[in-house]
């Protein structure tokens, strides 16, 4: 005699002592809650690392770039900027540009043979920068002078 499907309390039909569809949904929901909590912990720990950085690295789009920028900032103390691919700017020889990849640069100021990191810039912003522009102060619109 063939087995008959049961009608479970949830409305599903099937064989066995419990509804396998609802059981699967419950386990998936538990896994989502666990993974959400783990991801939140990882995200909070990652954000906490930005507090220890010398310059603001939050504008970098990937974890890989952030870790590379941190490695470059650490290497500035031990290695000359030439080994890191850095070059002096033509219009201001005290400013040094160190590439992170094709799209981002770290700008540093050379003060008495010591490199002071200023900021991370996209290559697009870096190319638009005008000679003589103050790099360590954010540009703000100046009020026009009245005569």
N, C-alpha and C positions, 0 to 999 in steps of 0.2 A: 504494500500500500504506500503511495507517495506521501511525502511530508507536506503538510499544509503551512502556508505562511501565516504568521501571527500578526495581529494588529496591536502595535505597541501604544502606550499612553500618549506618546508624542504625536501620533498620527501616521507614522511610517509603518510599512509592512516589511516583514523579513523573517528569517529563521533564527533560532537561538533564544537565549534567555534575556537578552537586552538588545536595544537598538544600536547597531554598529555605526550608523550615520551620525546619530547624536553623540556617541562616544568619541568619534573622530573629530567632530566639531569642538567638543570640550577640550580634548588634548591640544588641538591647534590653538585654541584661545589661551590655554595655559602657557604654551610655548611662546605665543606672541607677547604675553605679559612679561615673561621672563626675559625675552630678547629685548623688549622695549626698556626694561629696567637696566639691563646690562649696557645697552646702547647709550642710555642717559648717563650712566656712570662714566662710560668711556668719553662721552662728549664733555662732561663736566671736568674730568681730569685733563682732557686736551685743552680746554679753555683756561684752566688754571695754569698751564705751562706758559701761556702768553704773558702772564704777570711778571715772570722772571726775565723776559727778553729785554735787551738793551734798547731796541727800537721796535716799533709797532709792526708785527708781521701778520696781522689779521687780514690784511688785504690780499694775501697770497691765496690762490684758489685751491691748491692741493696740499695734502699732508707731505708729499714728497718734496715740494718746493720749500715748505716751512722747515723741514728737517735739514735740507741742504743749506738754507739760509743760516740756520743755527750752527751748522758745521763750519760755514765760511766765517761767521762771526767769532767762533772759537779759534779758528786757524789764523785770524788776523793778529793775534798776540804772539804766535810762534813763527809764522812764515811771512816773508815779504809779499806785498800785494801782487808782484809779477808772477809768482808761483800760482796764484789763484786766478790768473787771467785778468787782473786789474790793469786799468790804464788811466793816466791823468787826462783830464779834460783840456781841450785846447784853449778855451777862453779863461779858465781859472785853473792854474796848475796845482793848486792846493786841494782840489776836489778829485777824488779817485772813484772810478766806476768799476765795480766788480760784477761780472755777469753771473746770474744764477742759472738761466737757460736762455733761450732765444727771446723770451718775452719779458723778463724781469731783471733788474739790476739793483745792487746795493750801492749807495753813494756814501763815501766816507770823506772826512776832511783830514788833511795831513797837518798836524800842529806839532812842530818841533820833533819830527820823526816819530810821531805817535798817531795812529789812525783812530779817528773817532767816528763811529757809524752815525750817519745822519738819518737816512730813511731808505725804504725799499720803494722802487718806482717801476711801473710798467715801462716797457721799451717805448711805447707810444708817448707817454708823458715825458720820458727821458729825452726823446728826440725833439719835442716841442719846446723844452726848456730854453729860455733865452739867455745869452751870455750876460754874466754879471748879476743874474737873478739870485736873491738870497735863498739858499736851499733849506736852511734849517728853520725858517719861519714860514708858516702857511700863508699863502697869498690872500689878502683881504682887500676888497675894494676901498680905495682911499677916497675920503671926502674931497670934493672939488673946492678949491680955494676961491673965496669970493673977494673981489677987488673993491 
